[in-house]
Amino acid sequence: MFTHKQSKFLVLSLLTVFALLITGCTATIEPTAGPTPTPTEGQCAFVWATQNLEESSKKLQTALDEAGLTIVTGNAGVFGENCVNEDGTIQGFAARDVDIYLSFTVDNLEDTAALGSLAIKATEVLMALPAETFPKTIDFVNYHFTDGTNSIYAQQTYTGLVALMESKPTGQDFYNAIQKPAPF
């Protein structure tokens, strides 16, 4: 089953490909900040894609480790579009926004107040990083809690998390809030 974000992007990708095929449109991707954006010329179809942000991920992980959150793994990826030629080769990438992935390895998935408290600490670390740590604005933060056998996933918009953090939630309140579907 697709998430709302994946469904939206699949529909947009298909519409874009359809429009390009019908019109024979020639597109140019302008360089933007992010991982190796490449100016392109000629016919291509834009397809949603992601790329890992190695340097940003290293900075996030270092900050988590320095905060004593050694059971948390942080990664950053940029979401955007590949310009794909008819032969399947990629002509270029245009970055749109950044998604953050926080993974928590815990002993007990049933103590949701403790999970929320951990997530608050990791979110505070993320929000304390300088904006230039990432090449684009953060769109979504993904939380993955696992005890090695079972997992719990949650996703929230960064702007929603900023508002949530301003309310100074308890661990339980934070956990409950991130379990609600992220607004799009």
C-alpha positions in Angstrom: 0.0 0.0 0.0 1.3 3.4 -0.9 1.5 6.3 1.5 -0.3 9.5 0.6 3.0 11.1 -0.4 4.0 8.2 -2.6 0.6 8.0 -4.3 0.6 11.7 -5.0 4.1 11.5 -6.5 3.2 8.4 -8.6 0.2 10.3 -10.1 2.3 13.4 -10.8 5.1 11.3 -12.3 2.6 9.5 -14.6 1.0 12.8 -15.6 4.4 14.3 -16.4 5.5 11.4 -18.5 2.2 11.4 -20.4 2.4 15.1 -21.0 6.0 14.8 -22.3 5.1 11.9 -24.6 2.1 13.8 -26.1 3.8 17.1 -26.6 7.4 16.0 -27.3 8.4 18.7 -24.9 12.0 19.6 -24.4 13.0 20.3 -20.8 15.9 22.0 -19.1 16.7 21.4 -15.4 18.2 24.4 -13.8 21.0 23.7 -11.3 19.9 24.0 -7.6 21.5 23.4 -4.3 21.7 19.7 -3.4 23.5 16.6 -4.5 25.1 17.1 -7.9 22.3 18.8 -9.8 23.0 18.5 -13.5 21.8 21.0 -16.1 20.1 19.0 -18.8 18.8 19.7 -22.3 16.9 17.6 -24.7 13.9 15.3 -24.3 13.5 13.5 -21.1 10.8 12.5 -18.6 10.8 13.6 -15.1 10.5 10.8 -12.6 10.5 11.2 -8.8 13.7 10.0 -7.2 15.7 10.2 -4.0 19.4 10.5 -3.2 21.3 10.0 0.0 22.9 13.0 1.6 26.1 11.5 3.0 27.6 14.6 4.5 24.3 15.8 6.0 23.7 12.3 7.4 27.2 12.2 9.0 26.6 15.6 10.7 23.2 14.4 11.9 24.6 11.2 13.3 27.5 12.9 15.0 25.1 15.3 16.7 22.9 12.4 17.9 26.0 10.6 19.2 27.3 13.7 21.0 23.9 14.1 22.6 24.2 10.5 24.0 21.6 9.1 21.7 23.7 6.1 20.6 20.6 3.9 20.1 19.4 6.4 17.4 20.6 6.3 13.8 20.0 9.4 11.7 20.0 9.6 7.9 19.1 12.4 5.4 17.9 12.0 1.9 16.9 14.5 -0.8 13.7 14.0 -2.7 13.5 15.3 -6.2 13.2 14.4 -9.9 15.5 12.5 -12.3 15.4 13.6 -15.9 15.3 10.2 -17.6 16.1 9.8 -21.3 14.2 7.4 -23.6 17.0 4.8 -23.3 16.7 4.9 -19.4 19.8 6.8 -18.7 19.6 9.7 -16.2 20.3 13.1 -17.7 20.2 15.0 -14.4 18.6 15.4 -11.0 16.6 18.3 -9.6 16.5 18.4 -5.7 13.2 19.5 -4.1 13.3 18.9 -0.4 15.0 16.8 2.4 13.5 13.9 4.3 15.0 12.8 7.6 15.0 9.2 8.8 15.5 8.5 12.6 15.7 4.9 13.7 15.5 3.9 17.3 16.7 0.5 18.6 14.9 -0.1 21.9 14.2 -3.0 24.3 10.5 -2.3 24.8 8.1 -1.0 22.2 5.2 -1.0 24.6 6.6 1.9 26.7 5.3 4.6 24.4 6.0 7.4 26.8 9.7 6.4 26.8 9.6 6.1 22.9 8.1 9.6 22.8 10.8 11.0 25.1 13.6 9.5 22.9 11.9 11.0 19.8 11.7 14.4 21.5 15.5 14.3 22.3 16.3 13.2 18.7 14.0 15.9 17.3 15.7 18.6 19.5 19.1 17.5 18.2 17.8 17.7 14.6 16.3 21.1 15.1 19.5 22.4 16.7 21.5 21.7 13.5 22.3 24.8 11.4 20.0 25.2 8.4 23.0 24.9 6.1 23.5 21.3 7.2 21.0 20.3 4.5 20.9 21.6 0.9 17.1 22.2 0.9 14.4 22.6 3.6 13.3 19.6 5.6 9.9 18.3 4.5 9.3 15.1 6.4 10.8 13.4 9.5 10.3 9.7 9.6 10.5 7.8 12.9 11.3 4.0 13.0 11.2 2.3 16.4 12.3 -1.4 16.5 13.1 -4.0 19.2 14.8 -6.2 16.6 11.7 -8.2 15.9 8.8 -5.7 15.7 8.7 -2.1 14.3 6.6 1.0 14.7 6.7 3.7 12.0 5.6 7.3 12.1 6.0 10.3 9.7 5.4 14.0 10.4 6.1 17.2 8.5 8.9 19.2 9.8 6.7 22.3 10.2 4.2 20.2 12.2 7.0 19.1 14.5 8.1 22.6 15.1 4.6 23.5 16.3 4.5 20.3 18.4 7.8 21.0 20.0 6.7 24.6 20.9 3.9 23.1 22.9 6.5 21.4 25.2 4.8 17.9 25.0 5.4 15.0 27.4 6.9 11.9 25.9 3.4 10.3 25.7 1.9 13.4 24.1 4.7 13.5 21.5 4.4 9.8 20.7 0.6 10.1 20.3 1.0 13.2 18.1 3.4 11.6 15.7 1.2 8.6 15.3 -1.4 10.7 13.6 -1.1 11.0 9.8 1.1 13.8 8.7 -0.8 16.7 7.1 0.0 17.2 3.4 
